[in-house]
């Protein structure tokens, strides 16, 4: 285990737990034991408690009085709602800032999509494309002059649904579909038409939410009850 710098204990603990969630070692619904984490990292429980509060605010950990902390589980409806909220906010904000996107911005987006395509052509995994997806949307966020909106967008999708359901991304799209989904956004931006941009970006998120919803914590229970 790497040693932790004292002044950043809680931040590094939070990052450590995020890594466990991302890898699937801590799956949705899994208990998060503060004492176990402190022992694993050879640190006191105080920074672990602070880290838990950060992760609770981020929506990654659920905590209830007199109960153990758990990695958050999302229902199908929560997944759809988070993607809908993120999509509506990002779509409207990018459309509103459309005049601010430069040819250089478009070029950077195209470069990212070319790299996505290279991964797809080499039979790579969506897991290899996910960091590029984040870079793509970060460029879109860069021209939105509203920090609160950007934070809400990221928390709605990147911070919750994408993070907690990361391992399912390989199941909902092929690598080539990921490429085409982002090419469509670039083509919309090139039209310089706010309505087109807003519609394409909103659909980008909502369609993902519809596909990802089948991995909600309640989906299989509901399907069985319905006879499917």
Secondary structure by P-SEA (a helix, b strand, c coil): ccccccccaaaaaaaaaaaaaaaccccccbbbbaaaaaaaacccaaaaaaaaaaaaaacccccccccccccccccaaaaaaaaaaaaaaaaaaaaaacccccaaaaaaaaaaaaaaaaaaaaccccccaaaaaaaaaaaaacccccaaaaaaaaaaccccccccccccccccccaaaaaaaaaaaaaaaaaccaaaaaaaaaaaaaaaaaaacccccaaaaaaaaacc
